[in-house]
Amino acid sequence: MVTVLRGRLSIPPEVAEDIGFSLLASCPLHSLAAIIPLLQTSKEWHTALSPKSNTTLYARLCRLKFDIAAVERRAFTPTNADLTAHLIEACRTLKTIRNGDIFHEDVDSVLLNVLVMMFHDDGKNRTQLEFSGVVDFVDQFSPTSTTRREGDQRHVAIGERTECSCPVAVVAFDYESLRTKPFKRGPEIINLVLPFLVCPMRYASAYAPSNHFILPLTEEVQLFETSTRHGPFPVYHMKQQKATVIPFFHSRTSVLIPPVSAAATLLFWSRREIQPFFQIPTGVPTNRDALGGNPGLTLEDLVDFNSFKAAKLRSVVRWDWDQGCPMSLLEDGSMDPCIQEPSKRWDMDWWRSRMCQSVFWKQPEWRLGNVYKRGLLTGLWQGVYFVLRNSSCPDVVSGSFQLLPRPILMRLQEHSFVSGAGISQAATETRKPPRTPHQPAAIPPISSSATQAKEDGEDHLIPDDPNINNAWIPGPIGGLKWSSDHETTLVPSAQRPQDPLAAPPGSARSVDPMPSMSFRIASASACHPPRPSSNDNRTYDAQDGRPFAQYNGYYLYETFEPGKAMPDRVPRCPRCEVRQKYLDEVRRRERQGESVIPEPMVDDKVEGFFKNIGMGRNGDGSFDLNLTQETAPTRGAPNRPPHDFSRAEVCDDGIVDTIVTGGLDEHHRLAWGDSVYYGRVRPWDGMVAILRRHGPNDMRNHGQFLFYGYVYGGDTFVGNWRYAGGDPTTPAFEAPFIMSRRAEDPLLSIAPTRT
């Protein structure tokens, strides 16, 4: 009981808690300082309402003021003590931002906390940060404090503040603030990020360099970096930026800040893109009819390109405490309830920062989350890639160079190899088998070999994945061929006739099969001589004018089409069934108070159990990747594991490999020239590599380009491009690109299948 009026009246603790909650809940955007006078009233009030003795009160306040849904979806269900710890840490972060002290001793931790809060934002976190002045706080960072000069060149010194300030600026700014708010240091911020764009070989642009496809690396392999005038190359993110352990809901969670290069590109182009890309000239034909249907740019093409923004910043979603839901800001300035959780678009970015902290980390059988989701690349993508007038790293503050953006469009189509899927029985009975049968496996990964090399008198085992030049696909550059296979369909293993769990046609569980795509892999000995002369009578490929290569492998993949099969209608793959049975057994034993390890289990089975949750032992006795206990417990430290091991990634229908193909729509081809695209997704971190081949009649053919990077926020593809064919372990002409998926009718055709 809490006594008041000098002991003449007693208040139950529940009522005292409601009084404290009502006092603070009346102004959810304000600090917790309003409760201090009440705590100072008497010892009884302090005991009843202090965070140490009443975690229920502060847990209620945490759920009121900050977003919790993303944490519950990704990691664990926080307890009252976890929520109280998060409330205190978040309020400290907001206090530092309100004070505007960018020279605070913990400003690096504050920036990282802001980034993590935005990764988990569903409206409340953003509203709290904006109310505290996070946009002005980030805008105050001076570029001169993070740069260093080497000779006649100025470069950004990589550190936690630099790595955090650019991503925080990307997630904090939006087009509304860019258009309406005059930033004090706008030009200086442009100078800050320019070194990342004009000299990308100096900074890490990925969690692991693109010359690796099979990850993690074995312990026998040593990272080999060539010493160049720009520094070590290839650049490993884990060496340039170490993972940081942060307090997160009463746990110690390890987070690796994403590579700053992509955030720098987004920040740079979002400011430049405020103005239209094309200044409409006079004398341009109005439409395609004015050109007689011939190729060439028209006024319609330029207006269409200008109508879309390639650098997609966060949509404005703020929490309305009166309505009790997040509200989206529409283009006309009105607010509308937001149905989907905004934090879901950042799930893949969060899991990359959690699971891809080292190229040597062993991965559990079931990872904590997805770094790539099926169908992510399918659709029309538009953006720009940059060309440098000067290929060397220039002085970024001089006018001796030009960063020239060039438009790019591509319509991509995603194809997946599904584990356990087979060719439908009706198809095999009604069509003739191909001369070379389809392989019952995914396209094999490139032969990841290792070579011996000497440096400083010591032998080194160097991983060698040269086929990044062909987008991680075996064979010569441009050697992948594909064609739509309309007669053959793939059937998930749970739908095969011999499977007793197969659903009858027309039932709720039955699925319309997706179409299939047949791929052909060229042999390694196939070569592509120069273009033919007029008196050359050999047979040439219709697309690129090169002689037909010898193809020794046929592979059948399932083509993703939106709306064909919803996830809740697709049966689980065999791997997911095994995982679910295991988790059901663990939860049953936990409810009954039994040992989590099923009995009796011999040593190898016990080891297998721990391996499945990421706690297995290696041959030398060391542990694999374990994200459930990331720091050794110390006295007084939080003891909440940063992740519930029973929560693992959702399997995308048994997909083990993803290939992407594409081209241009007819009206885009006539405007921008003909190109063909294909590529592959790296499973370890979701990196996408795409090879661009120009058409044979494209007068703007400048060679074959390789684009590689990540899809950030679910719809923005950012990375670097270079000419295909060079040594991926040595610096070459390279520049950034940025593109985003255009919103359109999902039922539109996405099938440029020419190769």
N, C-alpha and C positions, 0 to 999 in steps of 0.2 A: 504494500500500500504506500501511496505517496501522500504525505500530510501537507496541508496548506492552512493558512489562517492561524499560524502558531499552534498547530496541532489540533485545532478544533474541528477540522474536516479532513477526511481521508478519501483519496481517489484511487480506484483500482488501477493497476499498471496498464491494463488494456486501454482505459480511458486516457491516461497520461500519454500513451503512445499515439492515440488518435489526435490528441491536442497538438503534439509535436508534428505529426504528419500534416495536419491541416494548416499549421503555421507555415511550413515550407512548401507544401503543394500549391498554395495559393499563387505563388510566383515561381513556376518551374524553371524559368530561365535565369533566375537569380542564384547567388551562392547560398551556402548553408549558414552564413553568418547570422541569419535572423534567429537561429535557435540558441545562440550563445547566451543572451540575457536570461533565457529560461533555464539553461544549465547552471548559471551562476546564482539562481534563486536560493537553492539549498542543496545540501548533500544528497537528500532523497531524490530531488529532481535530476541531479547529475547522474546518480546511480541508475535511475530509471530510463534516462534518455541518452546516455553516452554510447558511442559506437561499440565500445568494448562489451557493454552489458546488454545492449538491445540491438542485436543485428537484424531482428525482424523489421524494426522501424526503417533502418537505413537500406535494407533490401527492398522494401516497398518504394522508397525514394529513388533508388537506383533504377528500378523498373519504370518508374514514372518519368525520370529525366533522360535516360540513356537507352540505346537499343540493345536488346538481349537476344533477339530471335536468331541472328547469325551465329552467335556463340553456341546456342543450343543446337543449331543445325549442324555445325561443323565439328564441335569439340566435345562438349559435355553439358549437362544441366547444372548450372551453378547453384550452390547452396546459399543460404543467407549470409554466411561468413564470406563467401566468394564475392557476392554482390556488394557487400559493405566495403571490402577491400578495393573493388573496382570503382565504387563511388568516390572514395577518398582520393584515389590516384587520378581519376578523371577531373575532379574538382581542382586538384593542384595544377594540372595541366591548363585548365581554363583560367586559373588565377594568373599564371605566368603570361598567358596570351593577353589577358586584360591589361596587365601592367605594361605590355609592349616592350619588355626588356629583352632584346635579342642578344645581349651580352651576359645573360644569366648563366651561371655555372652549369646548369642542367639543361641548357637550351637544346642540345643534341637529343637528349632523352625526350624532351617536350615535342620536338619535331617527329620523332619516331612514334610517340604515342598518338599524335594527330593522324599520322598515316594509318596506323592500325585502327583507330576509331573510324576513319573514313572507309576502310575496307569492310567494316562491320556496320556501316550506316544504313538505316532504313528510314531516315527522316529526322529522328531526334538528335543524333550525334551532330549532323550537319547544322541543324538549327542552333544547337548549343555553341558550336564553334563559331558560326557566323555572328551570333549575338555577342560573343566575347571578342570579336575583331580579328579572326584568323586571317582574313584576306589582307588587311593592313599589316599584320604581323609578318606574314611571308613576304610581302612587298618591300619590307624594310631591309631585307638581307642585302648587303652591299657586295657586288661581284668582286671588288678589289680585294676583299679579305680572303677569297678562295682561289686566287690565281697566282701563278708564278711565271717568271720569265726565264727562258733558256735561250741565250744569244739574242737574236732578233725576233724571237717568237714568244708568244704568251699563251700559256695553257692553264687549264683548271687543275688545281691540286685536289685529288680525290680524297675525300674524308667523309665522315659520317654526316657532317652538316651539309656538304655538297650533295651527297647521295640522297639525303632526305629532302632538302629544300625544293629540288625540282619535282619529284613525285608529289610532294605536298601541294606545290603550286598547281599541278595538273588537276588534282582531285578537289582543290579548294576553289579554283576559278571556274567560272562558267561563262557562256556567251552573254548572259545578261549583265554580269559585272564587267566583262571586257568592253561591251558597247557603252555602258552608262557610267562607269567609274574611271576617272583619270588616274592612272597609276603613277606614282611619283618616280619610280625607277624603271619604267617600261623599257627605254632604250638601253639602260645598263643591264637589265636582265637579258635582253637580246644578246648583248656582248658576252654575257656569262655563258650562255648556252651555245654560242657559235663554235667554239673549239670542238665540241662534241660532234658537230655536223661536218666541219671542214677537215677534221683529222680523226676519223673514226677508228683508225688502226691503233690509236694510243689508248683507247678506253674500251672496257668490256661492254659488249652489246648483247651478251647472252649469258645464261648461267653456266654454259659450257661452250667452248668454241665449236664452230660449225664443222670442223674436220672430224668430229666424233659423232657417230650414230649409235653404236652399241655402248650403252652406259648402264650402270657404273663401271668404271675401269677396274681391272684386277689389281691386286696389291703389288704384283711383280712389275707393273708398268710405272715408269717414272715420267713425270711431266717434263717435256723437253721444250724449252723456249729459245728461240733465236734472238740474239742481241741485235737490235736495229737502232737506227738513229732516233726512232720514235719510242724506244723502250723495248721490253721483252715482247715477243710475239710468237704464237697466238696469246691473247690476253685471257687469263682465267679470272673470272669474277670472284671466286673464293679467295684469290690471292690479293686482289685489289681492294676488296671490301669483306671484312670478316662478319660473321653472324653475330647478332647482338641478343642477349638475354634480357627480356623485359618483364616487369611484373604485370601479370594479366589474369584478372579474376582469381587472385590468391594463388597463382602458379608462377613458375619461372619458365616462360615460353621463348624458345630460340627462333629468331626471325632474321632472314637475310634480306636486306633492302634490295629491291629490284634494280637491275642495271640502269644507270642514270641516263644512258644515251637515248633510250626510247622516250623517256620523260622530257628530255631536252628537245627532241624533235617535235613532240606534241606541243610543248610550250612555245617553241619558235613559230611553228606554222599556224597555231591557233591565233597568234597575234597578227601575223601577216595576212591571215585569211579573213580578217574583218573586212577588208576590201575585196571586191570581186577579183577572181584570178585573171580573167581576160578583160581588157579594156576593149569594148566593141568598136572595131574600126569601121570606117565608111566604105561603101562599095562592095561589101560582102554579100554574096547571093543570099536571098531570104530563106530558101528551103531547098530540099533535094530536087524538086521539080524544076527550080530555076537552073540547076546544073544538068538537067536532062537525065537525071538518075545516075550520073557519073560520080566517081569518087571526088572528095574535096570537102573543105570546111564550109559550113553555112552558118547563117545567123542563128538558126534553131540549135545547131550543135553547140555554139558558144554559150548561148543562154542556158541550155540544158546543163552544161558543165558548171557554169557559175551558180546554178541553183542548189548545189550540194556542197556541204562542208566536209572535207576529208579528215580534219582533226576534230573528232567528236569528244567534246568535254562532257563532264557529268551533267545529266539532266537535273534541273532544279527540283528537288523534292524536299519539302519542309514539313515538319510535324505540326499539326493543328491540335492543341490540347483541348480546345473547345469541342471540335468534332471527334477527337479521339482516333485519328487516322492520319496517314501521310497524305499530303496534297501536292500534286504536280503542277508546275507553272507551265501554262500553255503559251503558244506563240502570240495570242491576242492579249496576254497579260492576265487572264483569268486563272483561277485555281480549280483543279479537278481532283477528286479522290484517286489515289494511286493504288491499283489493284495488286500488282506484283511487288515483291520485296526487292528494293533497289540493290541490296547487298548481294543478291544472287549473281549479278553480272560480274562480280569481282571474286567469285569462288575460285576460279582457276588461277588468278593472280595470287591469291592468298596461299593456295597450296604449293605453288612454285616457290614462294618465299619460305615455306616451311620444310619442304621435302627435297629441294634441289640445292642444298647448301654446300655440297662437296661432290665432286665427280667420283669419289671413292666410297661414298656412303652406300652400304648394302641396303637394298629395299626389301621390305617384308612382302610376303605373298599377296596380301591384301593391303594396299596402300591406304593412307588416311583420307585421300580425296582425289578428285579427277583434275589433271592438268590439261585435259583436252576433252571436249564433248562432241559427240557425233552430230554432224550437220552444221558445224560451226562455220565452215568455209563455203558451203553451198549458197550461191546467190551472185549478185552483181556488185563488184567492188570498184571503187573509183578513188583516185588520189593523185599524188605527184611523186616523182622521184627526182632527186637533185643531181645536177651535173656541175662539177667544179671547173672553172676556167683554168685554174692552176692546180695541177695534181699534187703538188707538195703542200705541206702544212704551212699556211701563210701566217703572217702577223694579223691577228683577228681585228686589231683596231685600225688597220690601214685600209686603203681603198685599192689594194693591189690584186684583189681577187673578186670573183663574182660567183655567188651561189645561185645557180639557175634552175628553177623548178620546171619540170616537164610533165605534161598530163599523162595519166595511164588509166586504162579501164580493162577489166577482165571479168568474164562471167565464168565462175568456177562451179565444178560439179564434184562431189565427194563420193568416193567408192571405198568400201570396207571389206576386208576378208573376215568372215564370221567363223569362229571356232566351232567345229561340229556340224556345220551346215553342209548339205549335199545337194546334188543336182536333182531336180524333181523327176519322178519316175515317168510322168507323161511326156516330158521333154525328151528324155533319152529314148523313148519308144518311137517318137514321131519325127525325129531329125537324125540325119546321118552324123556319126561321130566325126570330129575334125581329124585332119591328117595327123596332127600331134595332139593327144588327149590333154585336157586341162589338168594341171598339177593339183593334187588334193592338199595344197598348202598355200600359204601366203608367198608373195615374192620374197625370195631369200634376201636377208640383209647383205649389204656389201661386205666383202671379205675383209673383216677387221683384222689386220695383221700387225705385227710389231717388228721393227727392224733394230738391229744393234748399231749404235753410234757412239763415238767417243767425244767427250767434251771435258776439258781440263784433265785429260789423262784417265778418265773413268768411263767405263762402259755404261750406256744407257739403253733401256728398252723403250722405243718410241712407238706409240700407237699410230697407225697409218690408215686413215679412211679417205682415200683420194676421191671417191665418187661423189663427194658433195658437189662437184662440178656438174654431175648429172642428177642433182637433187636426191642423192642417197639411193639411187637406183642402179643396179649392176649394168654394165655395158658401156658403150661409148656415149659421148654427149649427143643428145638427140636421138638415142637409139630405142626409146620406148614407143611402141605402137599400140593402139587400142581401137576397139570398135564395139558398138552396141550389140548385145546378144539378146535379141527380142524373143527368141524361141526357148532359151534356157533360163530357168529361174532357180534361185537358191531357196532351200527350205530349212528353217531352223531345226536343230536336232529334236526339239520337243514336239515337232509336228510330223516327224517321220511316221509312216504307217506302222512300223514295228514298235513304236514307242507307246506303251499303254496309257501314258498321260496325254497323248495327242488329242487335240480338240476336234470334234467333227466340223465339217464345213458349215458356215452360217452361224456357228455358236458365238457367244460373246468373246471367247478367247481366240477365235480364228483370225488370221491376218491376211490381207491381200499382199501377195509377195511383191517385193520391190524388183525393179528390173535389174539386169546383170550387165556387166561390162567385161569384155575379154581383153586381156593384156598380153602382149608379146614382148619378150625380153631379147634384145640383140646379144649375140655372142661377143665375148671380149675381143675376139680377133677381127670383128667387123670394123671397117674403117670408112671414112668419108673423105674422098679426094675433093679437090676444088671443083667449082661449078663447071659443067660441061661447056665445050665450045660448040659452035653451030654445026660442025661436021661430025659430032659425036653421036653415034646411033644406038648407044646402050639404053636400057630401060631405067628410068629414073622415078624416084618417089614424087608423087603429084604435089606434095606439100612443100618440100624444101629443095627439090631439084637434085638430090643426091642419090647415088646408086643404092638399090635395095640391099640392106644388110642381111646377114644370115641370122635367122631367129631360131633359138633352140629351147624356148620355154613359153608355154601358154598357161595363163592364170585367170581364174574367174572370180570376180569381185562383185559385191552387191552395191548397187548405186542408190545413194540416199536421195529420196524425194520427199519434200515436206508434205505432210498430210497422208502419206501412204499407210503408215503404221504408227499409232500412238504408243508411247512407252508402256502404258498400263495394259495394252493389249498384247504385248510381245512376251512370250513365255521366257522364263529365266534360262540362261545357258547352264550346262552341267557344272561349270565352275562355281556359279552363283548358288546352285542348289547345295553343293557341298559346303560352301561357306555358311549358308543359312542354317543348315543342320548343326554345324559346329557352334554357331552363335546361340541357337535355341537351347542347345545342351548346356552351354556356359551360363545363360540366364536362368535356366531351370535350377541349376545347382546353387547359384547365388541366392535365389529366392528361398531355397530350402536350407540355406546355411551350410551346404556341403562344400568340399574342396572344389575349386574351379577345374582342376586337372582330373579328367575322367579316370576311374580306377579299373583294374590295375594297369599301370603303364610302365613299361620297361624304359631303360635310359634313352634309347633312340626315339621312342614315341614322346617322351617328355621333351626331348630336344626339338622334335618336330612341332610340338605344341607352342613352345616359346618362339620358334622361328616364324610361325604363322602370324604372330603379333609383333614381329620386328625385334625380338629379343634373343635370336639365335646366336650361337657361338660359332666363330670362324675356326679354321684349322689351327690357328695359333692361340686359340683361347679368347681372343678379343670378341666383342659383341658387334652384331650388326646394328644398323640404324634403329634407334629406339627413341621415339618421340613421346613416350609416356612418362619418362623421367629424365629430363634433359640436363639437370645439374645435380650434383651430389647434395643430399640434404645437409644443411648446417643448422646450428642452434638458432632458434628464433625465425628461421626461414619458412616461407609458405610450404605446405606439404601437398597441395592439390596437384595431381598429375595434369599436365597441359592438354591431355587428350584421353578420352575414353576408348580403350582398345577395342571395345565391341562396336564402335562406329568406324566403318571403313568406306572406301570409295564405292560408288554405285556402278556396277558393271554395265557398259553400253552394249547389251545384247551379245556378249561374247566376242567383241571385235578385238582383233589382235594386230591389225595393220590397216593404215589409212593411206590411200593414194588419191590425189586430186588432179583433175584434168580441166581444161577450159579453153576458151577462145573469146571471140567478141560477137555480140549481136550484129545483125546485118547492117543496121543503120550506124552503129558505132564503127564497124569495119570500114564502111565507106568514108567515114569522117576522119578516123585516126590511123588507118592502116591495118593490115592483117597480121595477127599474131596467134600463136598456139602456145598453150601453157600446160605443164604437168609438174607434179612434185610429190612430196611425201612428208609425213608427220613423224617427228622423233618422239617415241613413246615416253622417254624418260622425263621430259619437261614440256612437251607439247610444241616444240619449235617447228615451224613450217618452212620448208625449202621449196621454191618454185622456179623452174627453168622456163625462160621465155624464148621461143623460137619465132623469128619473123617469117612471114609468108614469102614465097618465091618471087612474087611480083611487087613486093613492097619496096618502093624506092628509098624509104627511110630505114632500110636494114643496116643497122650498125653492129651486127653481131648478135651473139646469144648472151642474154643477161641471166644472172642468178640472183633471185630475191630470197632472203632468209630473215626470219624474225618471229615475233609472237603476236597473237591476237590479244589485245589488252581490253579489259572492260567488256568482253564478249562481242565487240563489233569493230574494233580498230586495229588494223594490221600495221605494225611498225617494225622496222629493221633496217638492214643495209642491203645494197645490191653491188654487184661487181660483174665483170666479164667472166663468163664460164671458160674454163680451160687452164687457168693459172694454178700455181701451187698454193693450196689453202693454208699452208703453214708459214708462208712468207707474206709480208705486206704487199698489197697491190692497189691499183686504182679502185677506190671504194667510196661510196657515198650513201646517205640515208634515203629512205622512202617512207611514205605514210599513205595509207588508204583505208577507207571504211566501207562497210557494206551498205548499199542503198536500200532503203525501205521500198518495197514494191509488192505487187500481188504475188503471194507464194505459189499460185497455181500457174504462173507464167512458165513458158518453156525454158528449160535450162540445159538444152542438149546440143551444144556444138560438139559433135563427136568426130569431126574430121581430124586426122592425124598426119 
